[in-house]
């Protein structure tokens, strides 16, 4: 299975993202809002193409590693340190109606 994820499409913090990703890896059900596309290529190996912030990563997860990757979370296997909280700045406050343009 191949899965294309754009973490920038989701407002969840990193802890929620890790949990959601773990569910995906264990279940193989691509029903998350961040999933842009998926392809059942008949392989038992899951290949995840992830875009987060300004980074692109590819995770290749063989079937015997799925539970371990789900437990550890995707952040253990990428080459950048993702933000814990997303959109915490002024743009989020504007969208929530708390802060208005001057």
For each residue, the residues with C-beta under 8 A, 3 or more apart:
1: 28 30 38 39 40 41 43 45 46 47
2: 38 39 41 46 47 48 49
3: 24 30 35 37 38 46 47 48 49
4: 35 36 37 38 49 51
5: 21 32 34 35 36 48 49 50 51 52
6: 9 34 36 50 51 52
7: 10 17 34 50 51 52 53 82
8: 51 52 53
9: 6 33 34 36
10: 7 17 32 33 34 86
11: 86 87
12: 16 17 20 86
13: 16 17 84 85 86
14: 17 18 75 82 83 84 85 86
15: 18 19 84
16: 12 13 19 20
17: 7 10 12 13 14 20 21 34 74
18: 14 15 21 22 73 74 75
19: 15 16 22 23
20: 12 16 17 23 24 32 34
21: 5 17 18 24 25 70 73 74
22: 18 19 25 26 69 70 71 73
23: 19 20 26 27 29 70
24: 3 20 21 27 28 29 30 32 35
25: 21 22 28 46 61 66 69 70
26: 22 23 66 67 70
27: 23 24
28: 1 24 25 46
29: 23 24
30: 1 3 24 35 38
31: 35
32: 5 10 20 24 35
33: 9 10
34: 5 6 7 9 10 17 20
35: 3 4 5 24 30 31 32 38
36: 4 5 6 9
37: 3 4
38: 1 2 3 4 30 35
39: 1 2
40: 1
41: 1 2
42:
43: 1 46 47
44: 62 63
45: 1 60 61 62 63
46: 1 2 3 25 28 43 59 60 61 63 66
47: 1 2 3 43 58 59 60 61
48: 2 3 5 58 59 60 61 74
49: 2 3 4 5 56 57 58
50: 5 6 7 56 57 58 59 74 78
51: 4 5 6 7 8 55 56
52: 5 6 7 8 55 57 78 80 82
53: 7 8 80 82 83
54:
55: 51 52 78 79 80 82
56: 49 50 51
57: 49 50 52 77 78 79 80
58: 47 48 49 50
59: 46 47 48 50 69 74 77 78
60: 45 46 47 48
61: 25 45 46 47 48 65 66 69
62: 44 45 65 66
63: 44 45 46 66
64:
65: 61 62 68 69
66: 25 26 46 61 62 63 69 70
67: 26 70 71
68: 65 71 72
69: 22 25 59 61 65 66 72 73 74 76 77
70: 21 22 23 25 26 66 67 73
71: 22 67 68
72: 68 69 76 77
73: 18 21 22 69 70 76
74: 17 18 21 48 50 59 69 77 78
75: 14 18 78 81 82
76: 69 72 73
77: 57 59 69 72 74
78: 50 52 55 57 59 74 75 82
79: 55 57
80: 52 53 55 57
81: 75
82: 7 14 52 53 55 75 78
83: 14 53 86
84: 13 14 15
85: 13 14 88
86: 10 11 12 13 14 83
87: 11 91 92 95
88: 85 92
89: 92 93
90: 93 94 99
91: 87 94 95
92: 87 88 89 95 96
93: 89 90 96 98 99
94: 90 91 97 98 99 100 101
95: 87 91 92
96: 92 93 99
97: 94 100
98: 93 94
99: 90 93 94 96
100: 94 97
101: 94
102:
